[in-house]
Amino acid sequence: MRRRSRNVNFQYSVVRVVPSAIADESINVGVIVSDGHHTIFQTKMLDRIPAAFPGIDPQAIEVSLAHLDELGQAEAKLDLGELCRRTSGALVQVSKPATTIGTSIDNELHQLLELYVGGYRAASAATFQSVGRASRRAGATRAGG
């Protein structure tokens, strides 16, 4: 007898680089997905940012992404709405959370990356445990691309 997969509600936000709020330009670079117990944050295709925004400081983006990573690791339960408010006006921003339904947090992450960032490629990923411990996936780096 085959076991049916159980549908789960996931919250997600898109991570984007916004070099100038005045120019109203941005580029999506990642997605955060949460099932209420675990949160996965993944970025990719960071190498396209300098071409889209010549003169942008790549180190500032790395620092902002690392800070976002730290916020997720520090929170026992990451509230995507609060994260959106905290990053408003920053170089790296998190969109208002939305909801999707699926059977696997990893599948949802990959589908949302495809939809909002572009073709999926192995990239950086961090998993935040709701108990406050962070675990890095094997081989994951913040390099993206």
N, C-alpha and C positions, 0 to 999 in steps of 0.2 A: 504494500500500500504506500502510495506516494504522499509525502507530507506537504501540505500547502504552505507557501510562504505567507508570513503575516505582514500586512501593510502597516507602516509606521509613519507618523507625522514627523517631518523634519523642518527645522527652521534654517534658513540660509540668508547670507548677506554676500554681496559682491564687494570685493576689495578693489579700489581704484586709486590711481595716482592722479592728483589734481595739482599741476604746477602753478596754475593761476585761476583762482575763483572768478576773477574779473573777466578773464578771457572765456570762461565757461567751457574749458577744454579738459578732457580727462581720458584716461586709457585704463580699461579693466585689466587687472593683473592677477586676480585670484578670487577664491571663494572660501567662505567659512560655512560649514554645515554642522548642525547640532541635532541630536536626537533626545536631548534632555539629560543624558548621562555622559555622553562623549561628544567632543567637538573636534572636528578636523579642519585645519587651515592649510590651504595649499596655494602656492603662487606658481606662475609659469610665464614663459615668454618675456621675462624682464629685459632681455636683450633688445627688444624693439622700442623701449622707452627713449633712449638717446636719439633714435631716428625720428621719432614722433615729436620730441621736444628737445631740439638741439640746445646745448648750454645747461641742461638740467644737471644737478649734482648727483651722480649715482650713489655716492656715499650717503647723502641725505636720505635717499630712498631706502638704502640698506638699514640705516639707523631707524627709520620710521617703521619698517617692516619688523625689525627686531623688537622694537617697543611694542608693537601690536602682538607679536608672539609672546612677549613677557606678560602683557595684560591678560592674555588667554590662559597662560600658565598659572598666574597668581590668583585668578578667580576660581572659587570652588564651583560655582555654576555660572558659566559665561552667559550674560544677558546681551544678546545681539542688539537690542534696542538701546541699551546703555552704551554699548561700544560705538554705535552709530552717533550718539550724542557726544561722546568723548572725542571722536575723531573729526567732528564737523569743523571745517575750516583748516584742517591739517593737510600736509602734503600727501599723505596716504589716508584715504577715507574709507569707511565701511558704510554701505547702503543700509537703508531701513530694512529690517528683516521681512522676509516673505516665507510662505509655507508651501511645502510640496509633500507628496505622499509617495513612498517607495518601500522596498523590502530590505535595502542595504545602504548604510551610510556611505560606504565606498562607491557603490554604483551611483548614488545621487551626486556625490562629489564629482565624479568623472563626467556625468551628464551635464551638470551645471557648469563645469569648466568648459566643456565643448560649446555650450550655449552662450555663455557670457564672455569667455576669454578667447576661445579659438580652439583649433585642433588639439586634442589631448596628447601630451608627451610627458614622459616621466619628469617630474619637477620636485621642488622642495615641498616637504610636508611635515607637519607637526601634529601630534595628537595630544589633546588636553584631556585629562581624566577629570571627571566632576569631583573626585576626591581631592583635587588640588595637585596631583602629581602629573608631571608631563613626561611623556615618553617619545623619543624620536624614532621614527621608522628607520630601518636599516638603510644606510646610504643616503639619507635625506640631508640636503644642505640648503642653505638660504640663497644659493647662487641662482636658482631658477634657470629658465632658458630652455 
